């Protein structure tokens, strides 16, 4: 089997498991929705200050479900013992990483786009075509997030304190995504300008390339015994 | 590394003298500017130590020799201490000068903050793993990823936060020649301090693992 087929098999496996129960999908989306509501309670929805803060709120609401997902994706493997099956198979560990990472990313995309839609409604932004730019940012930043998250998720799957340790490890590394993402979202939603998006998109692409490559190379050390 | 201790002591005394007595008082900022001499040395060391963590991790993955992991762990310890010093001394300096404890718009401040977070995360990871190859491998991976992150953080803050310049960089002011002397001595002293501490910690770790091996042998024989 060539690499593409292998990766596709791995991705399809993970997505099928998710689709059969749909429990993960629903709970993750619900969790993100709750975060949006909590922020609505925490900040006065009518004030202009909240409207300016709204892009930031969107990205926080996207981050936390992401952490939960990457944590879960290896937790299931550990619980069922299937991680050893994957490791024992004659597949290059980098391919395993790509399979897991792409599955996580696709799952997150579904969740994130639902959250984006809900956010626009909750915070009363118009659903214009410009929103597609935000969707692009979500897709790009999700890529990098999923890459680092998959690598670290595999790392902490052995550790008892994994639920609290994974955010501690992950957040400092993905902090640099938040700035261009929030800034560009602000530009699109509040100022309706899209020229400055070039820089943000370029930065996110570089981030993604670096961390997918790093994950691909380092995954072996994280799963082998 | 005992031979380093006397030169280190002399260097630190010279640095203290240079920073507190020899260098003239800065005209705009006053006496508080003297923090700068140790702040610079600590900052340079923090980043150097971080490179040490990266190097130790990378070489451990390559060679699987535990001495590289000892280097990484010791550098992380010294690095987190120095980063804390940088943040604290920077805040003390910033409060009277910039009227804020932490300048969230400055790329150097924010990068140091993220550096500190990565260091602390490194230690939390280390302490939640039992001794063994897994621990060294995982910490090496995290060290490498963290190291890749620091320039990315720098660029991101540079491009998206420094639109609102709040700060006047300290290097914008011209330094008197005496100040430059004091600064150089101070940076060298801090570097030697950092290196000495790392070497001491590595030696302690080596002794620890040798002692543990002896204990293992005794247990097995009994």
Interface residues (C-beta under 8 A of the other chain):
Chain A: X148 X151 X152 X155 X158 X159 X160 X161 X165 X168 X169 X171 X172 X173 X175 X176 X177 X179 X180 X183 X199 X203 X206 X207 X210 X211 X214 X218 X221 X222 X225
Chain B: X61 X114 X117 X118 X120 X121 X124 X125 X128 X129 X134 X137 X138 X140 X141 X142 X144 X145 X146 X148 X149 X152 X153 X155 X156 X157 X159 X160 X161
